Amino acid sequence: MGKTAIITGGSRGIGAALTKKLGENGYNVVINYRSESSKALSDNIAKELEETYGVETLVVRADVSKYEDCENLVKAAVERFGDNIDVLVNNAGITNNSNWIDIKREDYERLIATNLMSFLHMTHLVLPHMVNHCSDKQQCNIINIASIGGLIGVINQADYCASKAGVIGLTRGLALEYAKKGIRVNAIAPGMIMTDMLRGVNQDELKALAGTIPQGFIGDVSDISGAMDYLLKAPYMTGQVISPNGGIVLQ
Ligand code: NAP
């Protein structure tokens, strides 16, 4: 049935670029979305991949912050493409952009559920399928989208930083645990990439922050899909964090 990849939050922003790269690499892609407004975006990408690369696709609505929704997502993937899941890309994420005194408890709980718990849920549900068929000769990949927020502190993003540092810890732990099973687990920690997530923050703050990037410009989604492309084809890479960020973590 070919190779299969699942991606969370695959309809827009970085996720859309990653979804397209998976199709370009010949994977049948299970594209997850959450918001009703993202259904049409997902359907359009699915159609594009089928027509351009001849792969098969499945679009599944799920709020991956909820374990039951993740169960339904993985079940739908296995029903459609069989037990052979080769790639999981954990990409779904949100920000709150709030100082720590004013933030509401439900907001930081929702962020942790989305940015960290969904990665735990999805790996917990997908790994049993991967261990059945992955090996040194037929490697599988888990790609976790972290952030420079997991590497350095960012003002008004304490919950986000905590979630992304957690993603990096999860990546390293799982990489070690499944290294001998042919399952490589790596993280990508993007710097500032122009998507709706960045468009949503205070534009004055954004401008000031962009001025601190050593290379002097904000990155593009293709910087992240390029990093994923490399990781998918790098048989000796596991447990690593690669960070396309214009040098912002150097100072
Ligand atoms: P974005 O444009 O805001 O897109 C966020 C994506 O996450 C959407 O596809 C959204 O799906 C999905 N999502 C959010 N909550 C979800 C949930 N509960 N269940 C399923 N899907 C959910 O953001 P982005 O910039 O592409 O971010 C993608 C990833 O990159 C995130 O993990 C983010 O933390 C990370 N990142 C981004 C930057 C940056 O500068 N942009 C930097 C570092 C790291 P719907 O549209 O269906 O709601």
Residues whose N, C-alpha, C, O or C-beta is under 5 A from the ligand:
A	BS01	NAP	G9 G10 S11 R12 G13 I14 G15 Y33 R34 S35 S38 A62 D63 V64 S65 N91 A92 G93 I94 T114 I145 A146 S147 I148 P190 G191 M192 I193 T195 D196 M197 L198
